[in-house]
Amino acid sequence: MATPTDSRTDSPPALPATMRAATYARYGTPDVIELRDLPLPTVGARDVLVRTRATVVGMGDWRMLTADPAVAVRLYQGVFTIRRPVLGYGLSGVVERVGSAVTRFEVGDAVFGEAPQGGGFAEFTAVPETHLAAKPERVTHEQAAATPVAGITALQGLRDVGRLASGRTGPAPRVLVIGAGGAVGSAAVAIAKILGAHVTGLDGAAKHEFVLAHGADAVLDRRTDDFTTSCERWDVILDMIGSAPVAACRRALTPNGRYVAVSGKLRRTAWLSLFGGPRMAGLIAKPNAADLELLSGWLADGRLDPVVARTYPLEETADALRQVGAGGNLGAIVIGTVSGT
């Protein structure tokens, strides 16, 4: 734990004036990504400057790059000029500087977390200290980077919106994870098991072995099994795909069950967030220190064990985005910004 004088002297560690970053100046395909030299990020009083070791590449990055959906992305990122030219949200690295009001970290700490406005596809990233947690020694920076975005989304979708609580008595709650082979879906399977649920994962047949390896008790085939017409009823349905009709999903719930739309069709998620009611809701995940610390503990004891499918160097960020956009990945796609552990 840092004290008010720790790493806050008039002579902070010597750092370069610029950094390499994968940037984009207009919406489009990954071909618009350009490697540039940028000034180091400004560190606010409650910010931490992280030397980025790894950054996950997710569908959120793909949507920001391609402006999908166009209206929502352009309102956030800019209609014509890109406000935040460096993508990358979930990251892991080492603390290089701390703001004057930071109390939880000091220079040299290994951390992971989520940059709320992006910036992870670069050698350095400024992150609020409330969006970081200590990286456990047992996991690599690549595994740690794969955890915050997927883990926070799955945790808050299951626990907060789905109201799946650990330590409950009686039969295990039954959870259906739609899109269980994706980044959020596989995290959701593992977290639902930690919270004591019986978990069924729904995805394509090619991902069934992967889903079972993350702890699912059963799997359904996305092409041949219609969960909305079976006799099974679910206490929580966490949906990363959003392809089944909302009314049909409602019928697949137990009397007190809850359906949570996470992503997939973003308009559906937004609509349910506003008008769905307590049993049919959309999720807007918000990272916070307490939840990141919880994920850190699960990483440390092995209950969360992220799979990294491939790591690209920063120079190949465009290729990493292409792979994410193509879909079908078994595990996270990561940018390794700086070598080492």
Secondary structure as the mmCIF struct_conf table of DSSP 4:
data_model
#
loop_
_struct_conf.conf_type_id
_struct_conf.id
_struct_conf.beg_label_comp_id
_struct_conf.beg_label_asym_id
_struct_conf.beg_label_seq_id
_struct_conf.end_label_comp_id
_struct_conf.end_label_asym_id
_struct_conf.end_label_seq_id
TURN_TY1_P TURN_TY1_P1 PRO A 4 SER A 7
BEND BEND1 THR A 9 SER A 11
HELX_LH_PP_P HELX_LH_PP_P1 PRO A 12 ALA A 14
BEND BEND2 ALA A 17 ALA A 17
STRN STRN1 THR A 18 THR A 23
BEND BEND3 ALA A 25 THR A 29
HELX_RH_3T_P HELX_RH_3T_P1 PRO A 30 VAL A 32
STRN STRN2 GLU A 34 PRO A 39
HELX_LH_PP_P HELX_LH_PP_P2 LEU A 40 THR A 42
TURN_TY1_P TURN_TY1_P2 ALA A 45 ARG A 46
STRN STRN3 ASP A 47 VAL A 57
HELX_RH_AL_P HELX_RH_AL_P1 MET A 59 THR A 66
TURN_TY1_P TURN_TY1_P3 ALA A 67 ALA A 67
BEND BEND4 ASP A 68 PRO A 69
HELX_RH_AL_P HELX_RH_AL_P2 ALA A 70 GLN A 77
BEND BEND5 VAL A 79 THR A 81
BEND BEND6 ARG A 83 ARG A 83
STRN STRN4 VAL A 86 VAL A 86
STRN STRN5 GLY A 90 VAL A 98
TURN_TY1_P TURN_TY1_P4 SER A 100 ALA A 101
BEND BEND7 ARG A 104 ARG A 104
TURN_TY1_P TURN_TY1_P5 VAL A 107 GLY A 108
STRN STRN6 ALA A 110 GLU A 114
TURN_TY1_P TURN_TY1_P6 PRO A 116 GLN A 117
BEND BEND8 PHE A 121 PHE A 121
STRN STRN7 ALA A 122 ALA A 122
BEND BEND9 GLU A 123 GLU A 123
STRN STRN8 PHE A 124 PRO A 128
HELX_RH_3T_P HELX_RH_3T_P2 GLU A 129 HIS A 131
STRN STRN9 LEU A 132 ALA A 134
HELX_LH_PP_P HELX_LH_PP_P3 LYS A 135 PRO A 136
TURN_TY1_P TURN_TY1_P7 GLU A 137 ARG A 138
BEND BEND10 VAL A 139 VAL A 139
HELX_RH_AL_P HELX_RH_AL_P3 HIS A 141 ALA A 145
TURN_TY1_P TURN_TY1_P8 ALA A 146 ALA A 146
BEND BEND11 THR A 147 THR A 147
HELX_RH_AL_P HELX_RH_AL_P4 PRO A 148 LEU A 155
HELX_RH_PI_P HELX_RH_PI_P1 GLN A 156 VAL A 161
BEND BEND12 GLY A 162 GLY A 162
TURN_TY1_P TURN_TY1_P9 SER A 166 GLY A 167
BEND BEND13 GLY A 170 PRO A 171
HELX_LH_PP_P HELX_LH_PP_P4 ALA A 172 PRO A 173
STRN STRN10 ARG A 174 ILE A 178
TURN_TY1_P TURN_TY1_P10 GLY A 179 GLY A 181
BEND BEND14 GLY A 182 GLY A 182
HELX_RH_AL_P HELX_RH_AL_P5 ALA A 183 ILE A 194
TURN_TY1_P TURN_TY1_P11 LEU A 195 GLY A 196
STRN STRN11 HIS A 198 ASP A 203
HELX_RH_3T_P HELX_RH_3T_P3 ALA A 205 LYS A 207
HELX_RH_AL_P HELX_RH_AL_P6 HIS A 208 ALA A 213
TURN_TY1_P TURN_TY1_P12 HIS A 214 GLY A 215
BEND BEND15 ASP A 217 ASP A 217
STRN STRN12 ALA A 218 ASP A 221
TURN_TY1_P TURN_TY1_P13 ARG A 222 THR A 224
TURN_TY1_P TURN_TY1_P14 PHE A 227 THR A 229
BEND BEND16 SER A 230 CYS A 231
STRN STRN13 TRP A 234 ASP A 239
BEND BEND17 MET A 240 ILE A 241
BEND BEND18 ALA A 244 ALA A 244
HELX_RH_AL_P HELX_RH_AL_P7 VAL A 246 ARG A 251
TURN_TY1_P TURN_TY1_P15 ALA A 252 ALA A 252
STRN STRN14 LEU A 253 ALA A 261
BEND BEND19 SER A 263 LYS A 265
HELX_RH_AL_P HELX_RH_AL_P8 LEU A 266 PHE A 275
BEND BEND20 GLY A 276 GLY A 276
BEND BEND21 PRO A 278 ARG A 279
STRN STRN15 MET A 280 GLY A 282
HELX_RH_AL_P HELX_RH_AL_P9 ALA A 289 ALA A 300
TURN_TY1_P TURN_TY1_P16 ASP A 301 GLY A 302
BEND BEND22 ARG A 303 ARG A 303
STRN STRN16 VAL A 308 PRO A 313
HELX_RH_3T_P HELX_RH_3T_P4 LEU A 314 GLU A 316
HELX_RH_AL_P HELX_RH_AL_P10 THR A 317 ALA A 326
BEND BEND23 LEU A 330 GLY A 331
STRN STRN17 ALA A 332 GLY A 336
BEND BEND24 VAL A 338 VAL A 338
#
